[in-house]
Amino acid sequence: MTQDPDRPRRNFYGRIHGKTLKASQKVWLDEDLASLSPGPVSWEENPSRTPLDLASRFGERPLWVEIGFGGGEHMVHQATRNPDVAIIGAEPFVNGIAMLLGKIRAEGLTNVAIHPGDARDLFDVLPAASVERAFLLYPDPWPKKRHHRRRFVTPDHLEGLARVLKPGAVFRVATDIPDYVRQTLEEVPRAGFAWLAKTPADWRTAWPDWHSTRYEQKALREGRTPHYLTFRRV
C-alpha cells in the first residue's frame, strides 16, 4: 500500500513482516485475501477517496471495525458470535493477516473483510457515521517517551475514527501498559468520546463477550495487568 505523498505521517504500528510464512499461509494470501477486501481502500485503487459502498458488500448489517487484529482471535470470535454484524479488520502485519485467513477458512465466515494496511486509510473511505463499534486491543505500546506520539490514541489517529463512528457508537480499548491507559484517558475524551466507567471494576473486568488474545496471555504470563476501557462516541 502506498501512502498519499501529500500526507506525511507517523505510523502507529511497527514491523509488517515477521517469521517466514508457511506454505499454507502463502496459499491463503494468494487465494483468499483479495476476495475479502471491503472495497477499494488503497490510494492506488481509490485516489479520489470515494466512500466505500458498504451496502453492496455487506447488505444492511451493522458495521464493526477492529484496528490491528493481531492474529485474528478476537475478530473471529466476534464474527462467529455475531453473524448478523459485518466486521472489517485493518492490520498491516503480514503474518497476522495470514493467521486470520486460516481462521476464516476454518470457520467458513462470510461476515468479515480485511484491509491489509493502515487503518487510517480505511477511515478515509468509510462513510461518515457508518461504524457502530470499534476495537483497539493491545496496540503497539511504543514504550519510549519520544515515541508516545506514534501511539494510536493521539489526535491525528483518533480524528478519523471519530468521523466514521456513529453517535452513541462504542469504542473499546484493551491494554496492559499503565502509561497507555493514562494517554488513552487523556486523549480519547478530547476526540469526542465519553468514558463509561463508573467503578474500578468497569476497567478491571473484561467485557462479557471478551475473547482473550495471544497478546493478553503474554501480558498475564509476564505479570502485567490488563485494562479494559469503554468509550461512547458523543
DAVENHU-V257653 format. One record per backbone hydrogen bond with DSSP energy under -0.5 kcal/mol. NH is the residue of the N-H (numbers start at 1). CO is the residue of the C=O. Records with the same first field share a line. If there is no record, write none. Layout:
NH: CO / CO
This chain:
7: 4
26: 22
27: 23
28: 24
29: 25
30: 26
31: 27
32: 28
33: 28 / 29
36: 32 / 33
37: 34
41: 39
43: 2
46: 42
49: 46
52: 125
54: 52
57: 53
58: 54
59: 55
61: 58
62: 84
64: 86
65: 133
66: 88
67: 65 / 135
68: 66 / 90
72: 69
76: 72
77: 73
78: 74
79: 75
80: 76
81: 77
82: 78
85: 82
86: 62
87: 111
88: 64
89: 87 / 113
90: 66
91: 115
94: 16 / 92
97: 93
98: 94
99: 95
100: 96
101: 97
102: 98
103: 99
104: 100
105: 101
106: 102
107: 103
108: 104
109: 104
113: 87
114: 36
115: 89
116: 114
117: 115
121: 118
122: 118
123: 119
124: 120
125: 121 / 122
126: 122
129: 163
130: 127 / 164
131: 164
132: 63
133: 63
134: 170
135: 65
136: 172
138: 136 / 174
147: 144
148: 145
150: 147
151: 148
154: 152
157: 154
158: 154
159: 155
160: 156
161: 157
162: 158
163: 159
164: 160
165: 161
166: 131
168: 233
169: 166
170: 132
171: 231
172: 134
173: 229
174: 136
175: 227
178: 176
180: 177
181: 177
182: 178
183: 179
184: 180
185: 181
186: 182
187: 183
188: 184
190: 186
191: 187 / 188
192: 189
193: 188 / 189
194: 232
196: 230
202: 199
203: 200
204: 200
205: 201
210: 207
217: 213
218: 214
219: 215
220: 216
221: 217
222: 218
223: 220
224: 219
226: 224
227: 175
228: 203
229: 173 / 227
231: 171
232: 194
233: 169
234: 192
